Protein backbone atom coordinates (compact mmCIF):
# COMPACT_ATOMS: atom_id res chain seq x y z
CA UNK A 1 0.00 0.00 0.00
CA UNK A 2 1.38 3.43 -0.93
CA UNK A 3 0.20 6.96 -0.44
CA UNK A 4 1.16 9.85 -2.73
CA UNK A 5 0.85 13.61 -2.51
CA UNK A 6 1.91 16.34 -4.92
CA UNK A 7 4.12 19.23 -3.87
CA UNK A 8 3.97 21.49 -6.90
CA UNK A 9 5.68 19.68 -9.77
CA UNK A 10 6.84 16.84 -7.51
CA UNK A 11 4.95 13.73 -6.50
CA UNK A 12 6.12 12.15 -3.24
CA UNK A 13 5.06 8.56 -2.67
CA UNK A 14 5.54 6.36 0.37
CA UNK A 15 7.21 3.08 -0.55
CA UNK A 16 6.52 0.44 2.07
CA UNK A 17 9.24 -2.01 3.03
CA UNK A 18 8.00 -3.85 6.11
CA UNK A 19 5.81 -3.58 9.15
CA UNK A 20 8.07 -3.17 12.14
CA UNK A 21 7.70 -4.72 15.56
CA UNK A 22 5.46 -3.53 18.37
CA UNK A 23 7.27 -0.98 20.53
CA UNK A 24 6.86 -0.58 24.27
CA UNK A 25 6.89 3.19 24.91
CA UNK A 26 8.38 2.76 28.37
CA UNK A 27 11.39 1.05 26.79
CA UNK A 28 11.78 3.34 23.78
CA UNK A 29 11.11 6.58 25.69
CA UNK A 30 12.76 5.45 28.89
CA UNK A 31 12.90 8.94 30.46
CA UNK A 32 9.15 9.57 30.00
CA UNK A 33 6.90 8.50 32.91
CA UNK A 34 4.10 6.14 31.95
CA UNK A 35 1.42 8.57 33.12
CA UNK A 36 2.74 11.23 30.74
CA UNK A 37 1.33 9.16 27.88
CA UNK A 38 -2.23 9.38 29.20
CA UNK A 39 -3.31 12.41 27.07
CA UNK A 40 -2.01 10.66 23.93
CA UNK A 41 -3.02 7.04 24.42
CA UNK A 42 -6.11 7.23 22.22
CA UNK A 43 -4.15 8.20 19.11
CA UNK A 44 -0.45 7.60 19.83
CA UNK A 45 -0.65 4.04 21.21
CA UNK A 46 -2.55 0.87 20.40
CA UNK A 47 -5.26 -0.37 22.80
CA UNK A 48 -2.64 -2.65 24.38
CA UNK A 49 -0.38 0.35 25.11
CA UNK A 50 2.18 -0.32 22.38
CA UNK A 51 2.83 1.32 19.04
CA UNK A 52 4.04 -0.16 15.78
CA UNK A 53 6.74 1.30 13.57
CA UNK A 54 6.67 0.94 9.82
CA UNK A 55 9.77 0.77 7.64
CA UNK A 56 9.67 2.62 4.34
CA UNK A 57 11.28 4.86 1.79
CA UNK A 58 9.89 7.79 -0.19
CA UNK A 59 9.93 8.18 -3.95
CA UNK A 60 10.20 11.69 -5.43
CA UNK A 61 9.31 12.19 -9.10
CA UNK A 62 9.00 15.43 -11.07
CA UNK A 63 6.42 16.06 -13.77
CA UNK A 64 9.10 18.15 -15.50
CA UNK A 65 11.56 15.29 -15.84
CA UNK A 66 14.80 14.70 -14.01
CA UNK A 67 15.97 11.70 -12.01
CA UNK A 68 13.70 9.66 -9.78
CA UNK A 69 14.87 10.03 -6.18
CA UNK A 70 14.48 7.39 -3.49
CA UNK A 71 14.83 8.68 0.06
CA UNK A 72 15.89 5.83 2.38
CA UNK A 73 15.78 2.14 1.51
CA UNK A 74 14.14 0.45 4.48
CA UNK A 75 15.36 -2.52 6.49
CA UNK A 76 16.35 -4.69 3.54
CA UNK A 77 15.61 -8.10 2.02
CA UNK A 78 15.25 -10.07 5.26
CA UNK A 79 13.60 -12.32 6.20
CA UNK A 80 13.24 -10.27 9.35
CA UNK A 81 13.44 -11.83 12.79
CA UNK A 82 10.22 -10.44 14.25
CA UNK A 83 7.95 -11.63 11.41
CA UNK A 84 9.93 -14.16 9.40
CA UNK A 85 8.86 -12.24 6.28
CA UNK A 86 11.02 -10.55 3.64
CA UNK A 87 11.25 -6.84 2.99
CA UNK A 88 8.92 -5.45 0.35
CA UNK A 89 10.61 -2.28 -0.93
CA UNK A 90 11.45 -3.60 -4.40
CA UNK A 91 7.98 -5.13 -4.78
CA UNK A 92 6.46 -1.82 -3.68
CA UNK A 93 8.49 0.03 -6.31
CA UNK A 94 7.46 -2.50 -8.95
CA UNK A 95 3.83 -1.91 -7.99
CA UNK A 96 4.45 1.75 -8.83
CA UNK A 97 5.90 0.65 -12.20
CA UNK A 98 9.37 1.76 -11.09
CA UNK A 99 12.32 -0.57 -11.53
CA UNK A 100 15.56 -0.29 -9.52
CA UNK A 101 17.30 0.80 -12.72
CA UNK A 102 15.06 3.88 -12.95
CA UNK A 103 16.25 5.33 -9.64
CA UNK A 104 18.81 8.04 -10.38
CA UNK A 105 19.54 9.17 -6.81
CA UNK A 106 19.30 7.47 -3.42
CA UNK A 107 19.30 9.93 -0.52
CA UNK A 108 19.85 8.50 2.96
CA UNK A 109 18.51 10.53 5.89
CA UNK A 110 20.81 8.66 8.28
CA UNK A 111 22.64 5.38 8.41
CA UNK A 112 20.65 3.32 10.90
CA UNK A 113 19.89 -0.17 9.64
CA UNK A 114 16.19 0.37 8.94
CA UNK A 115 16.97 3.19 6.47
CA UNK A 116 19.82 1.62 4.48
CA UNK A 117 18.87 -2.05 4.16
CA UNK A 118 18.30 -2.19 0.40
CA UNK A 119 21.35 -0.07 -0.53
CA UNK A 120 23.45 -3.08 -1.48
CA UNK A 121 22.56 -6.55 -2.73
CA UNK A 122 24.76 -9.61 -2.43
CA UNK A 123 25.46 -12.65 -4.58
CA UNK A 124 27.39 -14.70 -2.08
CA UNK A 125 30.18 -12.37 -0.96
CA UNK A 126 29.93 -10.21 -4.07
CA UNK A 127 28.27 -6.82 -3.46
CA UNK A 128 26.44 -4.73 -6.04
CA UNK A 129 24.39 -1.56 -5.84
CA UNK A 130 20.71 -2.48 -5.68
CA UNK A 131 19.96 0.68 -7.68
CA UNK A 132 22.69 0.32 -10.30
CA UNK A 133 22.24 3.68 -12.03
CA UNK A 134 22.00 5.76 -8.86
CA UNK A 135 24.39 7.92 -6.94
CA UNK A 136 24.00 7.37 -3.19
CA UNK A 137 24.00 10.55 -1.07
CA UNK A 138 25.14 9.73 2.47
CA UNK A 139 25.49 12.32 5.27
CA UNK A 140 29.20 12.96 5.72
CA UNK A 141 28.99 13.23 9.52
CA UNK A 142 27.41 9.76 9.70
CA UNK A 143 30.09 8.35 7.41
CA UNK A 144 32.87 9.91 9.48
CA UNK A 145 31.35 8.69 12.77
CA UNK A 146 30.39 5.13 11.88
CA UNK A 147 33.56 4.52 9.86
CA UNK A 148 35.52 4.73 13.12
CA UNK A 149 36.21 1.23 14.48
CA UNK A 150 34.76 2.08 17.90
CA UNK A 151 31.44 3.14 16.30
CA UNK A 152 31.12 0.57 13.53
CA UNK A 153 28.17 -1.81 13.30
CA UNK A 154 27.10 -4.64 11.02
CA UNK A 155 24.38 -2.65 9.23
CA UNK A 156 26.76 0.17 8.28
CA UNK A 157 29.50 -2.25 7.23
CA UNK A 158 27.03 -4.29 5.16
CA UNK A 159 24.95 -1.55 3.54
CA UNK A 160 26.98 1.66 3.45
CA UNK A 161 30.72 0.94 3.36
CA UNK A 162 30.55 -1.07 0.10
CA UNK A 163 29.19 2.00 -1.72
CA UNK A 164 32.68 3.49 -1.66
CA UNK A 165 34.25 0.46 -3.34
CA UNK A 166 31.37 0.35 -5.83
CA UNK A 167 32.13 4.00 -6.70
CA UNK A 168 28.55 5.19 -6.25
CA UNK A 169 29.06 7.11 -2.98
CA UNK A 170 28.64 10.87 -2.57
CA UNK A 171 29.10 12.37 0.90
CA UNK A 172 26.97 15.45 1.57
CA UNK A 173 26.76 17.94 4.41
CA UNK A 174 24.84 21.07 5.24
CA UNK A 175 22.10 22.25 2.90
CA UNK A 176 22.86 20.36 -0.29
CA UNK A 177 20.86 20.89 -3.49
CA UNK A 178 19.98 17.47 -4.86
CA UNK A 179 18.18 18.95 -7.87
CA UNK A 180 16.32 22.25 -8.33
CA UNK A 181 13.55 22.27 -5.72
CA UNK A 182 14.93 19.35 -3.68
CA UNK A 183 17.61 19.72 -1.01
CA UNK A 184 18.89 18.19 2.20
CA UNK A 185 18.21 19.98 5.48
CA UNK A 186 20.54 19.18 8.42
CA UNK A 187 18.68 17.95 11.53
CA UNK A 188 21.50 16.38 13.51
CA UNK A 189 21.04 14.57 16.79
CA UNK A 190 19.32 11.28 16.05
CA UNK A 191 22.64 10.47 14.43
CA UNK A 192 25.61 12.81 13.93
CA UNK A 193 24.57 13.56 10.35
CA UNK A 194 20.80 13.04 10.35
CA UNK A 195 19.18 15.07 7.58
CA UNK A 196 15.68 15.69 6.26
CA UNK A 197 14.81 16.21 2.60
CA UNK A 198 13.04 19.44 1.66
CA UNK A 199 10.88 19.67 -1.47
CA UNK A 200 9.78 23.13 -2.66
CA UNK A 201 7.72 23.86 -5.77
CA UNK A 202 5.04 26.32 -6.89
CA UNK A 203 4.67 27.86 -3.44
CA UNK A 204 4.29 24.50 -1.68
CA UNK A 205 6.73 22.76 0.64
CA UNK A 206 7.05 19.18 1.78
CA UNK A 207 9.63 17.62 4.08
CA UNK A 208 10.64 13.98 4.50
CA UNK A 209 11.68 13.70 8.12
CA UNK A 210 13.53 10.39 8.49
CA UNK A 211 13.73 9.77 12.24
CA UNK A 212 13.19 13.31 13.46
CA UNK A 213 10.26 11.80 15.39
CA UNK A 214 8.97 8.25 15.80
CA UNK A 215 5.57 8.72 17.43
CA UNK A 216 2.86 11.37 17.01
CA UNK A 217 3.10 12.24 20.72
CA UNK A 218 6.46 13.85 19.95
CA UNK A 219 4.69 16.52 17.91
CA UNK A 220 3.27 17.83 21.19
CA UNK A 221 6.08 16.70 23.48
CA UNK A 222 9.03 17.75 21.37
CA UNK A 223 11.58 17.12 24.12
CA UNK A 224 10.66 13.42 24.32
CA UNK A 225 13.55 11.44 22.89
CA UNK A 226 13.76 7.75 22.01
CA UNK A 227 16.70 5.71 23.20
CA UNK A 228 17.92 5.59 19.58
CA UNK A 229 18.93 9.27 19.58
CA UNK A 230 22.70 9.71 19.53
CA UNK A 231 22.56 13.12 21.29
CA UNK A 232 19.23 14.02 22.86
CA UNK A 233 20.09 17.68 23.37
CA UNK A 234 20.86 18.14 19.69
CA UNK A 235 17.96 15.96 18.50
CA UNK A 236 15.49 17.94 20.65
CA UNK A 237 16.77 21.22 19.24
CA UNK A 238 16.53 19.89 15.67
CA UNK A 239 13.01 18.57 16.27
CA UNK A 240 11.80 21.83 17.78
CA UNK A 241 13.33 23.93 15.03
CA UNK A 242 12.01 21.92 12.10
CA UNK A 243 8.53 21.24 13.51
CA UNK A 244 8.18 24.90 14.45
CA UNK A 245 9.06 25.93 10.93
CA UNK A 246 6.74 23.29 9.44
CA UNK A 247 3.88 24.68 11.53
CA UNK A 248 4.57 28.34 10.72
CA UNK A 249 5.08 27.77 7.01
CA UNK A 250 2.31 25.18 6.53
CA UNK A 251 4.59 22.40 5.30
CA UNK A 252 3.38 18.92 4.42
CA UNK A 253 5.31 16.39 6.51
CA UNK A 254 6.16 12.88 5.29
CA UNK A 255 7.08 10.83 8.35
CA UNK A 256 9.58 8.02 8.51
CA UNK A 257 7.81 5.52 10.76
CA UNK A 258 4.16 6.40 11.42
CA UNK A 259 1.53 3.92 10.26
CA UNK A 260 0.60 4.11 6.59
CA UNK A 261 -2.86 5.44 7.49
CA UNK A 262 -1.36 8.51 9.17
CA UNK A 263 2.15 8.84 7.77
CA UNK A 264 1.55 12.12 5.87
CA UNK A 265 0.22 15.19 7.65
CA UNK A 266 0.74 18.71 8.96
CA UNK A 267 1.68 20.28 12.27
CA UNK A 268 -1.31 22.17 13.68
CA UNK A 269 -1.84 24.15 16.87
CA UNK A 270 -4.77 23.83 19.25
CA UNK A 271 -5.08 25.55 22.64
CA UNK A 272 -1.41 26.40 22.66
CA UNK A 273 -0.09 22.92 21.82
CA UNK A 274 1.02 21.40 18.55
CA UNK A 275 -0.53 18.21 17.20
CA UNK A 276 -0.29 15.92 14.19
CA UNK A 277 -3.08 16.24 11.65
CA UNK A 278 -2.90 13.26 9.30
CA UNK A 279 -4.20 13.40 5.77
C-alpha positions as CSV (number, residue, x, y, z in Angstrom):
1,X,0.0,0.0,0.0
2,X,1.4,3.4,-0.9
3,X,0.2,7.0,-0.4
4,X,1.2,9.8,-2.7
5,X,0.9,13.6,-2.5
6,X,1.9,16.3,-4.9
7,X,4.1,19.2,-3.9
8,X,4.0,21.5,-6.9
9,X,5.7,19.7,-9.8
10,X,6.8,16.8,-7.5
11,X,5.0,13.7,-6.5
12,X,6.1,12.2,-3.2
13,X,5.1,8.6,-2.7
14,X,5.5,6.4,0.4
15,X,7.2,3.1,-0.6
16,X,6.5,0.4,2.1
17,X,9.2,-2.0,3.0
18,X,8.0,-3.9,6.1
19,X,5.8,-3.6,9.2
20,X,8.1,-3.2,12.1
21,X,7.7,-4.7,15.6
22,X,5.5,-3.5,18.4
23,X,7.3,-1.0,20.5
24,X,6.9,-0.6,24.3
25,X,6.9,3.2,24.9
26,X,8.4,2.8,28.4
27,X,11.4,1.1,26.8
28,X,11.8,3.3,23.8
29,X,11.1,6.6,25.7
30,X,12.8,5.4,28.9
31,X,12.9,8.9,30.5
32,X,9.1,9.6,30.0
33,X,6.9,8.5,32.9
34,X,4.1,6.1,31.9
35,X,1.4,8.6,33.1
36,X,2.7,11.2,30.7
37,X,1.3,9.2,27.9
38,X,-2.2,9.4,29.2
39,X,-3.3,12.4,27.1
40,X,-2.0,10.7,23.9
41,X,-3.0,7.0,24.4
42,X,-6.1,7.2,22.2
43,X,-4.2,8.2,19.1
44,X,-0.5,7.6,19.8
45,X,-0.6,4.0,21.2
46,X,-2.5,0.9,20.4
47,X,-5.3,-0.4,22.8
48,X,-2.6,-2.6,24.4
49,X,-0.4,0.4,25.1
50,X,2.2,-0.3,22.4
51,X,2.8,1.3,19.0
52,X,4.0,-0.2,15.8
53,X,6.7,1.3,13.6
54,X,6.7,0.9,9.8
55,X,9.8,0.8,7.6
56,X,9.7,2.6,4.3
57,X,11.3,4.9,1.8
58,X,9.9,7.8,-0.2
59,X,9.9,8.2,-3.9
60,X,10.2,11.7,-5.4
61,X,9.3,12.2,-9.1
62,X,9.0,15.4,-11.1
63,X,6.4,16.1,-13.8
64,X,9.1,18.2,-15.5
65,X,11.6,15.3,-15.8
66,X,14.8,14.7,-14.0
67,X,16.0,11.7,-12.0
68,X,13.7,9.7,-9.8
69,X,14.9,10.0,-6.2
70,X,14.5,7.4,-3.5
71,X,14.8,8.7,0.1
72,X,15.9,5.8,2.4
73,X,15.8,2.1,1.5
74,X,14.1,0.4,4.5
75,X,15.4,-2.5,6.5
76,X,16.4,-4.7,3.5
77,X,15.6,-8.1,2.0
78,X,15.3,-10.1,5.3
79,X,13.6,-12.3,6.2
80,X,13.2,-10.3,9.4
81,X,13.4,-11.8,12.8
82,X,10.2,-10.4,14.3
83,X,8.0,-11.6,11.4
84,X,9.9,-14.2,9.4
85,X,8.9,-12.2,6.3
86,X,11.0,-10.6,3.6
87,X,11.3,-6.8,3.0
88,X,8.9,-5.4,0.3
89,X,10.6,-2.3,-0.9
90,X,11.5,-3.6,-4.4
91,X,8.0,-5.1,-4.8
92,X,6.5,-1.8,-3.7
93,X,8.5,0.0,-6.3
94,X,7.5,-2.5,-8.9
95,X,3.8,-1.9,-8.0
96,X,4.5,1.7,-8.8
97,X,5.9,0.6,-12.2
98,X,9.4,1.8,-11.1
99,X,12.3,-0.6,-11.5
100,X,15.6,-0.3,-9.5
101,X,17.3,0.8,-12.7
102,X,15.1,3.9,-12.9
103,X,16.2,5.3,-9.6
104,X,18.8,8.0,-10.4
105,X,19.5,9.2,-6.8
106,X,19.3,7.5,-3.4
107,X,19.3,9.9,-0.5
108,X,19.8,8.5,3.0
109,X,18.5,10.5,5.9
110,X,20.8,8.7,8.3
111,X,22.6,5.4,8.4
112,X,20.6,3.3,10.9
113,X,19.9,-0.2,9.6
114,X,16.2,0.4,8.9
115,X,17.0,3.2,6.5
116,X,19.8,1.6,4.5
117,X,18.9,-2.1,4.2
118,X,18.3,-2.2,0.4
119,X,21.4,-0.1,-0.5
120,X,23.5,-3.1,-1.5
121,X,22.6,-6.6,-2.7
122,X,24.8,-9.6,-2.4
123,X,25.5,-12.6,-4.6
124,X,27.4,-14.7,-2.1
125,X,30.2,-12.4,-1.0
126,X,29.9,-10.2,-4.1
127,X,28.3,-6.8,-3.5
128,X,26.4,-4.7,-6.0
129,X,24.4,-1.6,-5.8
130,X,20.7,-2.5,-5.7
131,X,20.0,0.7,-7.7
132,X,22.7,0.3,-10.3
133,X,22.2,3.7,-12.0
134,X,22.0,5.8,-8.9
135,X,24.4,7.9,-6.9
136,X,24.0,7.4,-3.2
137,X,24.0,10.5,-1.1
138,X,25.1,9.7,2.5
139,X,25.5,12.3,5.3
140,X,29.2,13.0,5.7
141,X,29.0,13.2,9.5
142,X,27.4,9.8,9.7
143,X,30.1,8.4,7.4
144,X,32.9,9.9,9.5
145,X,31.3,8.7,12.8
146,X,30.4,5.1,11.9
147,X,33.6,4.5,9.9
148,X,35.5,4.7,13.1
149,X,36.2,1.2,14.5
150,X,34.8,2.1,17.9
151,X,31.4,3.1,16.3
152,X,31.1,0.6,13.5
153,X,28.2,-1.8,13.3
154,X,27.1,-4.6,11.0
155,X,24.4,-2.6,9.2
156,X,26.8,0.2,8.3
157,X,29.5,-2.2,7.2
158,X,27.0,-4.3,5.2
159,X,25.0,-1.6,3.5
160,X,27.0,1.7,3.4
161,X,30.7,0.9,3.4
162,X,30.6,-1.1,0.1
163,X,29.2,2.0,-1.7
164,X,32.7,3.5,-1.7
165,X,34.3,0.5,-3.3
166,X,31.4,0.3,-5.8
167,X,32.1,4.0,-6.7
168,X,28.6,5.2,-6.2
169,X,29.1,7.1,-3.0
170,X,28.6,10.9,-2.6
171,X,29.1,12.4,0.9
172,X,27.0,15.5,1.6
173,X,26.8,17.9,4.4
174,X,24.8,21.1,5.2
175,X,22.1,22.3,2.9
176,X,22.9,20.4,-0.3
177,X,20.9,20.9,-3.5
178,X,20.0,17.5,-4.9
179,X,18.2,18.9,-7.9
180,X,16.3,22.3,-8.3
181,X,13.6,22.3,-5.7
182,X,14.9,19.3,-3.7
183,X,17.6,19.7,-1.0
184,X,18.9,18.2,2.2
185,X,18.2,20.0,5.5
186,X,20.5,19.2,8.4
187,X,18.7,18.0,11.5
188,X,21.5,16.4,13.5
189,X,21.0,14.6,16.8
190,X,19.3,11.3,16.0
191,X,22.6,10.5,14.4
192,X,25.6,12.8,13.9
193,X,24.6,13.6,10.4
194,X,20.8,13.0,10.4
195,X,19.2,15.1,7.6
196,X,15.7,15.7,6.3
197,X,14.8,16.2,2.6
198,X,13.0,19.4,1.7
199,X,10.9,19.7,-1.5
200,X,9.8,23.1,-2.7
201,X,7.7,23.9,-5.8
202,X,5.0,26.3,-6.9
203,X,4.7,27.9,-3.4
204,X,4.3,24.5,-1.7
205,X,6.7,22.8,0.6
206,X,7.0,19.2,1.8
207,X,9.6,17.6,4.1
208,X,10.6,14.0,4.5
209,X,11.7,13.7,8.1
210,X,13.5,10.4,8.5
211,X,13.7,9.8,12.2
212,X,13.2,13.3,13.5
213,X,10.3,11.8,15.4
214,X,9.0,8.2,15.8
215,X,5.6,8.7,17.4
216,X,2.9,11.4,17.0
217,X,3.1,12.2,20.7
218,X,6.5,13.9,19.9
219,X,4.7,16.5,17.9
220,X,3.3,17.8,21.2
221,X,6.1,16.7,23.5
222,X,9.0,17.7,21.4
223,X,11.6,17.1,24.1
224,X,10.7,13.4,24.3
225,X,13.6,11.4,22.9
226,X,13.8,7.7,22.0
227,X,16.7,5.7,23.2
228,X,17.9,5.6,19.6
229,X,18.9,9.3,19.6
230,X,22.7,9.7,19.5
231,X,22.6,13.1,21.3
232,X,19.2,14.0,22.9
233,X,20.1,17.7,23.4
234,X,20.9,18.1,19.7
235,X,18.0,16.0,18.5
236,X,15.5,17.9,20.6
237,X,16.8,21.2,19.2
238,X,16.5,19.9,15.7
239,X,13.0,18.6,16.3
240,X,11.8,21.8,17.8
241,X,13.3,23.9,15.0
242,X,12.0,21.9,12.1
243,X,8.5,21.2,13.5
244,X,8.2,24.9,14.4
245,X,9.1,25.9,10.9
246,X,6.7,23.3,9.4
247,X,3.9,24.7,11.5
248,X,4.6,28.3,10.7
249,X,5.1,27.8,7.0
250,X,2.3,25.2,6.5
251,X,4.6,22.4,5.3
252,X,3.4,18.9,4.4
253,X,5.3,16.4,6.5
254,X,6.2,12.9,5.3
255,X,7.1,10.8,8.4
256,X,9.6,8.0,8.5
257,X,7.8,5.5,10.8
258,X,4.2,6.4,11.4
259,X,1.5,3.9,10.3
260,X,0.6,4.1,6.6
261,X,-2.9,5.4,7.5
262,X,-1.4,8.5,9.2
263,X,2.1,8.8,7.8
264,X,1.6,12.1,5.9
265,X,0.2,15.2,7.7
266,X,0.7,18.7,9.0
267,X,1.7,20.3,12.3
268,X,-1.3,22.2,13.7
269,X,-1.8,24.2,16.9
270,X,-4.8,23.8,19.2
271,X,-5.1,25.5,22.6
272,X,-1.4,26.4,22.7
273,X,-0.1,22.9,21.8
274,X,1.0,21.4,18.5
275,X,-0.5,18.2,17.2
276,X,-0.3,15.9,14.2
277,X,-3.1,16.2,11.7
278,X,-2.9,13.3,9.3
279,X,-4.2,13.4,5.8
